[in-house]
Amino acid sequence: MSAVAFAALVVGFVVFRQLRARPFRPVAALITPAVFGLLGIAGLAFGVASVVKVHPLTVLSIVLLAASFVAAVVLGALRAGTVRLWRDGSGRLLRKGTAFTTGCWVLSFGVHWAFGLWIDHADGTGLLGTASLYAYIAFGLSAQALLLRRRAPALEALGSFRSA
């Protein structure tokens, strides 16, 4: 249970940070997804090991895992559209999530939870679905960060000081 509590704290911190106005740094925006990617690799290794010690992975569990990652990318792209980007009076590029961003996060975690249960049920044993949380977040955050990075030059080209 402590691993679930730790995961909830980490995820809560990431969501909290996204709802605060803060400078948008295109390179730094990729650091958090990279950290979650490393945690995700470890989680997936643990999840696979928890299944294969009883029986081989099923095709269904692999397909469901891949589908969950596709859903993470789609929901990350959706979230990117809800994040405000703007320039402050000094010209710094800022970002801040909205209430819709929070709703997208809640939807995203609900989707992961459902896929996780489905994957673990399809396996009949192990924790692959549950252990894929960090990889799921890495895919979603990567999509979100890359799309925000694509929006930022438009603000620079327009010299916009309004939200975009």
C-alpha positions as CSV (number, residue, x, y, z in Angstrom):
1,M,0.0,0.0,0.0
2,S,2.9,2.4,0.6
3,A,3.9,2.2,-3.1
4,V,0.4,3.3,-4.1
5,A,0.5,6.2,-1.6
6,F,3.9,7.2,-2.9
7,A,2.7,7.1,-6.5
8,A,-0.4,9.2,-5.5
9,L,1.9,11.8,-3.9
10,V,4.2,12.0,-6.9
11,V,1.3,12.3,-9.4
12,G,-0.4,14.8,-7.1
13,F,2.7,16.9,-7.1
14,V,3.0,16.8,-10.9
15,V,-0.6,17.9,-11.3
16,F,-0.3,20.6,-8.7
17,R,2.8,22.0,-10.4
18,Q,0.9,22.1,-13.7
19,L,-1.9,24.2,-12.2
20,R,0.5,27.0,-11.1
21,A,1.7,29.8,-13.3
22,R,5.4,29.3,-14.0
23,P,7.9,30.0,-16.7
24,F,7.7,27.7,-19.7
25,R,11.2,26.4,-20.7
26,P,11.0,24.1,-23.8
27,V,14.0,22.0,-22.8
28,A,13.1,21.7,-19.1
29,A,9.5,20.6,-20.1
30,L,11.0,17.3,-21.3
31,I,12.8,16.5,-18.0
32,T,9.8,15.4,-16.1
33,P,8.6,13.0,-18.8
34,A,12.1,11.6,-19.0
35,V,12.2,11.0,-15.2
36,F,8.8,9.3,-15.4
37,G,10.0,7.3,-18.4
38,L,12.9,5.9,-16.3
39,L,10.5,5.1,-13.5
40,G,8.2,3.6,-16.1
41,I,10.8,1.2,-17.4
42,A,11.5,0.0,-13.9
43,G,7.8,-0.4,-13.2
44,L,7.2,-2.3,-16.5
45,A,10.1,-4.6,-15.7
46,F,8.6,-5.3,-12.3
47,G,5.1,-5.8,-13.8
48,V,6.4,-8.2,-16.4
49,A,8.4,-10.1,-13.9
50,S,5.3,-10.4,-11.6
51,V,3.4,-12.1,-14.5
52,V,6.1,-14.2,-16.1
53,K,7.0,-15.9,-12.9
54,V,3.6,-17.6,-13.1
55,H,3.0,-17.8,-16.9
56,P,4.0,-16.1,-20.2
57,L,2.5,-12.7,-21.0
58,T,-0.6,-13.0,-23.1
59,V,-1.1,-11.2,-26.4
60,L,-4.2,-9.6,-24.9
61,S,-2.3,-8.0,-22.0
62,I,0.4,-6.7,-24.4
63,V,-2.3,-5.2,-26.7
64,L,-4.1,-3.6,-23.8
65,L,-0.9,-2.2,-22.5
66,A,-0.1,-0.7,-25.9
67,A,-3.7,0.7,-26.1
68,S,-3.3,2.3,-22.7
69,F,-0.2,4.1,-23.9
70,V,-2.0,5.3,-27.0
71,A,-4.7,6.6,-24.7
72,A,-2.1,8.4,-22.6
73,V,-0.7,10.1,-25.7
74,V,-4.2,11.2,-26.9
75,L,-5.1,12.5,-23.4
76,G,-1.8,14.2,-23.1
77,A,-2.5,16.0,-26.4
78,L,-5.9,16.9,-25.2
79,R,-4.4,18.3,-22.0
80,A,-1.9,20.4,-24.0
81,G,-4.7,22.2,-25.5
82,T,-6.1,23.2,-22.1
83,V,-2.8,24.7,-20.8
84,R,-2.5,28.5,-21.2
85,L,0.7,29.9,-22.6
86,W,1.3,33.7,-22.5
87,R,4.0,36.3,-22.2
88,D,4.1,38.5,-19.1
89,G,5.0,42.2,-19.2
90,S,8.7,41.4,-19.3
91,G,8.3,39.1,-22.2
92,R,8.8,35.8,-20.3
93,L,6.8,32.9,-21.6
94,L,4.5,31.5,-18.9
95,R,2.3,28.4,-18.6
96,K,-0.6,27.4,-16.4
97,G,-3.0,24.6,-16.4
98,T,-6.8,25.4,-16.2
99,A,-9.8,23.7,-14.6
100,F,-10.1,21.8,-17.9
101,T,-6.5,20.6,-17.4
102,T,-7.5,19.2,-14.0
103,G,-10.5,17.5,-15.6
104,C,-8.2,15.9,-18.3
105,W,-5.9,14.6,-15.6
106,V,-8.8,13.1,-13.7
107,L,-10.0,11.5,-16.9
108,S,-6.5,10.3,-17.7
109,F,-6.1,8.6,-14.3
110,G,-9.5,7.0,-14.7
111,V,-8.5,5.6,-18.1
112,H,-5.3,4.2,-16.7
113,W,-7.0,2.7,-13.7
114,A,-9.6,1.0,-16.0
115,F,-6.8,-0.3,-18.3
116,G,-4.7,-1.4,-15.4
117,L,-7.6,-3.5,-14.0
118,W,-8.3,-4.9,-17.4
119,I,-4.7,-5.8,-18.0
120,D,-4.3,-7.4,-14.6
121,H,-7.6,-9.3,-15.1
122,A,-6.4,-10.5,-18.5
123,D,-3.2,-11.8,-17.0
124,G,-5.0,-13.4,-14.1
125,T,-1.9,-12.7,-12.0
126,G,0.8,-10.1,-11.5
127,L,0.7,-6.3,-11.4
128,L,1.6,-5.3,-14.9
129,G,-1.4,-3.0,-15.3
130,T,-0.8,-1.3,-12.0
131,A,3.0,-1.1,-12.4
132,S,2.5,0.6,-15.8
133,L,1.4,3.9,-14.1
134,Y,4.8,5.7,-14.5
135,A,5.2,4.7,-18.1
136,Y,1.6,5.8,-18.8
137,I,2.4,9.2,-17.2
138,A,5.6,9.5,-19.2
139,F,3.7,9.0,-22.5
140,G,1.1,11.5,-21.6
141,L,3.5,14.1,-20.3
142,S,5.7,13.7,-23.4
143,A,2.8,14.3,-25.7
144,Q,1.7,17.3,-23.7
145,A,5.2,18.8,-23.5
146,L,5.9,18.3,-27.2
147,L,2.7,20.0,-28.2
148,L,3.3,22.9,-25.9
149,R,6.8,23.3,-27.4
150,R,5.1,23.5,-30.8
151,R,2.8,26.3,-29.6
152,A,5.5,28.4,-28.0
153,P,7.1,29.7,-31.3
154,A,3.8,31.0,-32.4
155,L,3.7,33.3,-29.4
156,E,7.3,34.4,-30.2
157,A,6.4,35.1,-33.8
158,L,3.3,37.1,-32.9
159,G,5.0,38.9,-30.0
160,S,1.8,38.1,-28.2
161,F,1.2,39.1,-24.6
162,R,-2.2,37.4,-24.5
163,S,-3.1,33.8,-23.7
164,A,-2.8,31.4,-26.6
